[in-house]
Amino acid sequence: MRCKVCMHHCELAPGQTGRCRARKNTDGEIRPVNYGRVTSVALDPIEKKPLADFHPGSLILSVGSFGCNLSCPFCQNHSISQAGEDIYTEELMPEELCALALKCRDERGNIGVAYTYNEALVGYEYVRDSAKLVHEAGLLNVIVTNGEAEEAVLDELLPYTDAMNIDLKAFTDEAYRKLGGDLETVKAFIRKAAGSCHVELTTLVVPGLNDSAAEMEEEAAWIASVDPGIVLHLSRYFPRYRHTEGGPTTVETIYALKAVAEKHMYTVLTGNL
C-alpha cells in the first residue's frame, strides 16, 4: 500500500514501516504507530516554538511523539525524531491531552497546545483529533512542522490550527535532497497555511548548506511574495548528531543574512546567538 501523507509516498508491504518510522501497513491500512504515544510534554514560552508575533509572553503546553520524514544530519531532537516504535513513550490520548491543557490553563495561564519536538505531521491524525477537542475547549493550537506534507493532510488540520512555525530548511532543490525532502512541497505548504492561519518561518543557517547571500536573497524575495509580514527566524547552527565537522555558524554570517532578508521582509529575527 502507498502512504499518502508526504511526498515520499512510501509503498509498504504488510507490517512494513515507512521511512518516517511512524506509519505502518497494518491490516491493510496505513496507520500511525505513534498515535497517543508521547515522548515529551512541557509548558513552554510561546517564543520557544519559535513564535514572536503570536500571543507574546504566553505559555503553551508542548507535546511530541517520535518519527520524522526528513533525515537532517544536524537534528537537535534526533533522539526522538529519528526513533521508531521501540522508543519509550507514555500514553496521552486526545481527551487526556485536552484535559491537561485545561488544567495548565487554570494553574499557569496556558493558552493551548503546541504539537512539536518531533515532526508532528507524520502522525497528523493525533494532531487533528486533539486540536479539534482543544478548540472546542476554547484553547489555541500551534503546529511546529517541516511542512513536508501533502495538501490533503493540511486541509484536515487547518480548521483547527491557529498558528504554525514552519521550517524552511534551505532554498535550493539540492539542499533539500540532501536532507531527504522536497522544496516545492514545503513552498506549497507555506502558501496554503499562510492564507489560513498565523505563520512564522525558521531557517537554521548551516555553513556550506544554505549560508550564501544569494540563496537568502532568493528565499526572502519568495517569502515576501507570499506575505512580507511573515516573521522569519534565522537560527545559528551548532555541530551535533551526525554533522559534527567544522564549527558553528558565525554570528557575523547570521547578521549578514538578516540584512539581506530585511531588504524584502518586515521582520527578520536572530536566534541562538
Secondary structure, DSSP 8 states (H G I E B T S, - for coil): -B--SSTT--B--TT-B-TTSSEEEETTEEEETTTTEESEEEEEEGGGTT-SSSSTT-EEEEEE-S--S---TT-TTHHHHT--TTS--EE--HHHHHHHHHHHHHHH---EEEE-SS-GGGGHHHHHHHHHHHHHTT-EEEEEE---S-HHHHHHHGGG--EEEEE---SSHHHHHHHT--HHHHHHHHHHHHTTSEEEEEEEE-TTTS--HHHHHHHHHHHHHH-TTSEEEEEE---BTTB-SS----HHHHHHHHHHHTTT-S-EEEE--
